[in-house]
Amino acid sequence: MNRNNSLYLVIGALVVAVVGLGIYMYREETKPKGIEMTIGSDGVKIQEN
């Protein structure tokens, strides 16, 4: 019985990793093109996307 539980745990972890990677890739692909400007305590930062 314990072996089945650890198998489900491994499969669940793999599913979570694949879903997380998919969400990350989707957000990176749909990011608007151009520049990104942030103003913080370190000053002004400008990055090109």
Backbone hydrogen bonds in HBPLUS format (Angstrom, degrees):
<---DONOR---> <-ACCEPTOR-->    atom                        ^
c    i                          cat <-CA-CA->   ^        H-A-AA   ^      H-
h    n   atom  resd res      DA  || num        DHA   H-A  angle D-A-AA Bond
n    s   type  num  typ     dist DA aas  dist angle  dist       angle   num
A0005-ASN N   A0001-MET O   3.32 MM   4  6.64 154.6  2.39 144.7 151.0     1
A0006-SER N   A0002-ASN O   3.12 MM   4  6.43 157.9  2.17 149.3 154.2     2
A0007-LEU N   A0003-ARG O   3.04 MM   4  6.23 146.3  2.16 141.2 150.8     3
A0008-TYR N   A0004-ASN O   2.97 MM   4  6.24 157.1  2.02 149.6 155.0     4
A0009-LEU N   A0005-ASN O   2.99 MM   4  6.22 148.9  2.09 142.1 151.1     5
A0010-VAL N   A0006-SER O   3.00 MM   4  6.21 156.7  2.05 145.2 150.0     6
A0011-ILE N   A0007-LEU O   2.98 MM   4  6.19 167.6  1.99 152.3 155.8     7
A0012-GLY N   A0008-TYR O   2.86 MM   4  5.93 157.5  1.91 144.8 151.6     8
A0013-ALA N   A0009-LEU O   2.95 MM   4  6.13 154.6  2.01 144.8 151.5     9
A0014-LEU N   A0010-VAL O   2.98 MM   4  6.24 156.1  2.04 149.8 156.2    10
A0015-VAL N   A0011-ILE O   2.97 MM   4  6.22 155.1  2.03 148.7 155.4    11
A0016-VAL N   A0012-GLY O   2.98 MM   4  6.21 161.0  2.01 149.1 154.0    12
A0017-ALA N   A0013-ALA O   2.95 MM   4  6.15 155.2  2.02 145.1 152.1    13
A0018-VAL N   A0014-LEU O   2.95 MM   4  6.15 160.3  1.99 149.6 154.4    14
A0019-VAL N   A0015-VAL O   2.96 MM   4  6.14 163.2  1.99 151.8 156.4    15
A0020-GLY N   A0016-VAL O   2.91 MM   4  6.01 161.2  1.95 147.0 152.7    16
A0021-LEU N   A0017-ALA O   2.94 MM   4  6.09 157.1  1.99 146.7 152.8    17
A0022-GLY N   A0018-VAL O   2.94 MM   4  6.11 152.5  2.02 143.7 151.6    18
A0023-ILE N   A0019-VAL O   2.94 MM   4  6.21 157.9  1.99 151.4 156.8    19
A0024-TYR N   A0020-GLY O   3.00 MM   4  6.20 159.9  2.05 146.2 151.8    20
A0025-MET N   A0021-LEU O   2.93 MM   4  6.12 164.1  1.95 149.8 153.9    21
A0026-TYR N   A0022-GLY O   2.95 MM   4  6.10 156.2  2.01 146.3 153.0    22
A0027-ARG N   A0023-ILE O   2.99 MM   4  6.22 162.1  2.02 151.3 155.4    23
A0028-GLU N   A0024-TYR O   3.02 MM   4  6.26 154.3  2.09 148.7 155.9    24
A0029-GLU N   A0025-MET O   3.00 MM   4  6.14 153.2  2.07 146.9 153.7    25
A0030-THR N   A0026-TYR O   3.05 MM   4  6.19 145.7  2.17 147.1 155.7    26
A0049-ASN N   A0034-GLY O   2.65 MM  15  5.32 172.7  1.65 166.1 166.9    27
A0036-GLU N   A0047-GLN O   2.68 MM  11  5.15 156.9  1.73 155.6 163.0    28
A0047-GLN N   A0036-GLU O   2.84 MM  11  5.15 162.0  1.88 149.0 155.1    29
A0038-THR N   A0045-LYS O   2.91 MM   7  5.27 157.5  1.96 149.4 156.8    30
A0045-LYS N   A0038-THR O   2.87 MM   7  5.27 164.1  1.90 158.6 163.5    31
A0040-GLY N   A0043-GLY O   3.07 MM   3  5.33 170.6  2.08 143.0 145.4    32
A0043-GLY N   A0040-GLY O   3.10 MM   3  5.33 159.3  2.15 107.1 113.7    33
